[in-house]
Amino acid sequence: MNNDFDTSDILSRREAAEYLGICRATLDRLDIPKTRIRHRVMFKRDVLKKWIDDHTEKNKGNNK
């Protein structure tokens, strides 16, 4: 069986908050896709990166 799943790409709630530079309470309020298994909340690193990219303000004509 070929398993391309890498557990190093899965972050706990604490790790995801640290990765984003925010507290866990703020992380909980954001609409970031997550996986829940019983009481555990986990985030995929690539999903966090995509969320950051999607929520980054674009420079609107301010070329300095």
JOZI-V417594 format. One record per residue. PHI is phi in whole degrees, 0 to 359 (999 if undefined). Layout:
# JOZI-V417594
phi=PHI
phi=PHI
This chain:
# JOZI-V417594
phi=999
phi=270
phi=247
phi=271
phi=279
phi=245
phi=293
phi=289
phi=271
phi=254
phi=245
phi=288
phi=301
phi=297
phi=296
phi=295
phi=297
phi=296
phi=301
phi=274
phi=75
phi=229
phi=277
phi=296
phi=296
phi=294
phi=305
phi=296
phi=277
phi=279
phi=268
phi=254
phi=303
phi=219
phi=244
phi=244
phi=232
phi=55
phi=269
phi=274
phi=244
phi=228
phi=233
phi=275
phi=303
phi=293
phi=291
phi=297
phi=299
phi=296
phi=299
phi=299
phi=301
phi=292
phi=251
phi=276
phi=292
phi=274
phi=288
phi=260
phi=76
phi=263
phi=276
phi=249
